[in-house]
Amino acid sequence: MPAIPNWVAAFITQTRLFPEVTAIIENRVTAVRVRTFSPQDPRGWHMPTSGIVYRSIAGAVRREYQAPLRWQPLQVECYGADDRIADELYRVLWSSFVPQDMFKPHGFVVPSLGASIMTIDELAAPFIDYERDTGWPRVIGNWWVQFSEIPTNIVYASAALGATASAT
């Protein structure tokens, strides 16, 4: 059985495709930990600024019967120069991944990683907190993500309700 695709990296890749988000964060999106500027990480972030950190967090994992689909929690941290900007970034990011228009995709595929994300839901309301080590303001959201445990080579997919396909 092949390894489970790097679904957290898929979120980083997809985030870089949203012009409204990249206008705020530029290229400051990472996984697991905040990249702070230091001699060890000269490309780290100079804060206060904006950035996004994705963390796969421990918690309940749900599987659909015997299908290779997994639901897993994802912590999303949106940093800003102040809490208002962090909150604005979170709202722009959320609406980019889950648009209000039901005819737009609510999932995505990153073929280079073999990752297929089917659905994203909020587990709880996002909240404002300050990063423990740096004091940087951030908004933390917890998402419930459904993805395929089997790598995919699909180039295009749409998980939107009402999506249509055509042969043209």
Buried (B, 14 or more C-beta within 10 A) or exposed (E): EEEBBBBBBBBBBBBBEBEEBBEBBEEBBBBEEBBBEEEEEEEBBEBBBBBBBBBBEEBEEEEEEEEEBBBBBBBBBBBBEEBEBBBBBBBBBBBBBBEEEEEBBBBBBBBEBBBBBBBBEEBEEBEBBEBEEBEBBBBBBBBBBBBBBBBBEEEEBBBBEEEEEEEE
